[in-house]
Amino acid sequence: MKKFLKFNTLLLSFIFFTLLFIGCTKNTEKLTKINLAEVTHSVFYAPQYVAISQGFFEEEGLEVELMAAQGADKTMAALISGEVQIGLMGPEASIYVYNQKNKDYAVNFAQLTKRDGSFLIAREKDDDFEFEDLEGKVVLGGRKGGVPEMTLEYVIKNSGLNIGTNVEEDEVNVRTDIQFNVMAGAFTGGEGDYVTLFEPSATLLEKEGKGYIVASIGEKSGEIPYTAYSSTKSYIEKNPEVIQRFTNAVYKGQLYVENHSAEEIAKAIAPFFTDMKMEDLITVINRYKEIDAWCENPILKEESLNRLMEVMDLAGELDSKPPYSEIVDIKYANEAIKNIK
């Protein structure tokens, strides 16, 4: 009987320490850390925040650390310098870098949004606003050569108006001298007649009674590859499995946003917008759903890139058109769609 008890005690001890070892091994498994620079912090990138909060990146063995770069130029600088491994920004930044003959240029591998995510804010409420109403007005438009500013110009010109600084007949003065992250403050301080802002800044300004949303730039401009994930050519070549796992997580986030309500999405991304009330967050998400801002999958199509370059050309910011196959790689997006349901 003593031998039997001794055997059972040894067996239980063995099982206990085996389970303890397995548990410790699992808990100490290291995730691959990815430093990700986002062009700005906005509800516009909801699928990304969903992918983080719902553990989609962790499922793919990745730990994402966000850095708000405040502008595509700064995001690209962080990427090229190696400060971050992946950047979320407008693909126009990769076009500029390629045209500068940079050998280790940026390659876009996953698209996140397909429309301009900014809204036009006026000082007074105007339910009957038309873009022709901008004639003779001053608009705070953002950094010259950035997609938000170029898309705004594209919409203005397609409305039959011209861009000018003298605010003469048929002209709109689009100011590009104010930094992206202080545009809301400049507007409330008295600069300009209108300003373009992303969410949640647009809604917060409206809640404070300091401005009123009168139009969606994205709804007026049509589909365009507005923001995409890119990495340097060398990093992608050396780390294809990381790029694939990152794309998988992004696609899972896109599917979640497509198949869940604004309320569910708001709860998922609320930790990233602690200064917003839940009702405001839901309002913002519904705005983006209404204009069909988010991509259903991560594929950046050639015709979409051509549309972007058309906008850049109209703005006088395109020196030459890079080959699609050089600055876009869709194999990771295709693989994600193939394997994730």
Disulfide bonds with the S-S distance in Angstrom:
none
